[in-house]
C-alpha cells in the first residue's frame, strides 16, 4: 500500500515520500540515515529536461520538504569519480547539493569570505556541516557558497 502511495505521489506531483517511521526521528543520525537515500534518489532522477523547472521536492520523515521550490540548473559532471554535484537557484542565489560515495575521496568545499563562520554548508536537517571537505558517506550536503568553477 505504501509503495503504491509513493508511486502515485511521484506520478502526480513529482515528489518522493519518506516513510514516517518513528525510528527515523529518534536522533540526528537516524534522521539522516532515513532521509538521505530518498533525497539522493530524487536528485538522481533529475534530467536535462528538468533544467529551469521549479522542483516539487521530497517529503522527509518529519513531514518537511527538501528541495521544494528550487530551480534546477543542472548536474556538474566535471567532478572527481564518486562525487555527485547538482546546482540550483534559490531565489536569486545559487546553491549546490552534493554527496560523496563511501569509496570515493573527500571533495574540497569552496570558501566564501562573505559567509564567515560557521560556514555555508549544511546537512539535510539544516545543521552546519563542519568539515572543510565533503567526506565519503556523509550524505547530502547543501552548499550555499557555490564555487565559480561549478557554474
C-alpha positions in Angstrom: 0.0 0.0 0.0 2.8 2.4 0.9 4.7 1.6 -2.3 1.5 2.4 -4.3 1.1 5.7 -2.5 4.7 6.6 -3.2 4.3 5.8 -6.9 1.0 7.8 -7.2 2.6 10.8 -5.4 5.6 10.7 -7.8 3.5 10.2 -10.9 1.1 13.0 -10.0 3.2 15.5 -8.1 6.9 14.6 -8.9 7.6 14.2 -5.2 9.1 11.4 -3.1 7.6 10.5 0.3 9.8 9.1 3.0 8.2 6.6 5.4 7.0 8.2 8.6 8.9 5.6 10.6 9.2 6.6 14.3 12.8 5.2 14.3 13.8 7.9 11.8 13.2 10.7 14.2 14.9 9.3 17.3 18.2 11.2 16.8 20.0 13.1 14.1 22.0 10.1 12.7 18.8 8.1 12.4 17.0 11.0 10.7 19.8 11.4 8.2 20.0 7.6 7.6 16.3 7.6 6.7 16.2 10.8 4.7 19.5 10.8 2.7 18.6 7.9 0.4 15.3 9.3 -0.9 16.8 12.7 -1.5 19.7 11.1 -3.4 17.2 9.1 -5.4 15.3 12.3 -6.2 18.4 14.1 -7.2 19.4 11.2 -9.4 16.0 11.3 -11.1 16.5 14.8 -12.4 17.1 15.0 -16.1 18.3 17.6 -18.6 14.7 18.3 -19.5 14.2 19.4 -15.8 16.6 22.3 -16.2 14.9 25.6 -15.5 12.0 23.9 -13.7 11.0 24.6 -10.1 11.2 21.3 -8.1 8.3 19.7 -6.2 10.8 18.3 -3.7 10.9 15.4 -1.3 8.7 14.9 1.8 11.0 13.8 4.6 10.3 11.6 7.6 9.3 14.6 9.8 6.9 15.9 7.0 9.2 18.7 6.0 10.0 19.3 2.3 13.6 19.2 0.9 14.4 20.9 -2.4 10.9 22.2 -2.9 10.8 25.5 -4.9 14.4 25.3 -6.0 15.1 25.9 -9.7 17.2 23.1 -11.2 20.3 24.4 -13.1 21.9 21.1 -13.9 24.3 18.5 -12.7 28.1 19.3 -12.7 29.9 16.5 -14.5 33.5 17.8 -14.1 33.9 16.5 -10.6 36.0 13.5 -9.3 34.6 10.0 -9.6 32.2 9.3 -6.8 31.2 12.9 -6.3 27.6 13.9 -7.3 27.0 17.7 -7.6 23.8 19.4 -8.6 23.2 23.1 -9.0 20.0 25.0 -8.2 18.8 28.6 -7.8 17.1 29.6 -4.6 15.5 32.9 -5.4 18.4 34.8 -7.0 21.2 32.8 -5.2 22.9 29.7 -6.5 23.0 26.7 -4.2 24.5 23.2 -4.6 23.6 19.8 -3.3 26.2 17.1 -3.3 27.3 13.9 -1.8 30.4 11.7 -1.9 30.1 7.9 -2.3 31.7 5.9 0.5 34.7 4.6 -1.6 35.5 8.0 -3.1 37.9 10.6 -1.9 36.8 13.7 0.0 35.8 16.7 -2.0 37.0 20.2 -1.1 34.2 22.6 -0.4 34.6 26.3 -1.5 35.1 29.1 1.0 33.4 32.4 0.7 34.7 35.3 2.8 31.2 36.9 2.9 29.8 33.9 4.7 32.2 33.9 7.6 31.9 31.4 10.4 30.3 28.9 10.9 30.3 28.2 7.1 27.9 27.8 4.3 27.4 24.0 4.2 24.6 22.1 5.9 23.3 18.6 6.1 19.7 17.9 5.2 18.5 18.7 8.7 19.9 22.2 8.5 22.7 21.5 10.9 26.0 23.1 9.9 28.5 20.8 8.1 31.7 21.5 9.9 34.2 19.8 7.6 36.2 21.7 5.0 35.8 18.9 2.5 32.7 16.7 1.9 33.5 13.3 3.3 32.7 10.0 1.8 29.3 8.5 3.1 28.3 11.7 5.0 25.1 12.0 2.9 23.7 15.0 1.1 25.3 18.4 1.9 23.7 21.7 0.9 26.4 24.3 -0.1 25.4 27.9 -0.2 28.8 29.1 -1.3 29.0 27.9 -4.8 32.4 27.7 -6.5 32.7 29.6 -9.8 34.1 26.6 -11.5 30.9 24.7 -10.7 28.7 27.2 -12.5 
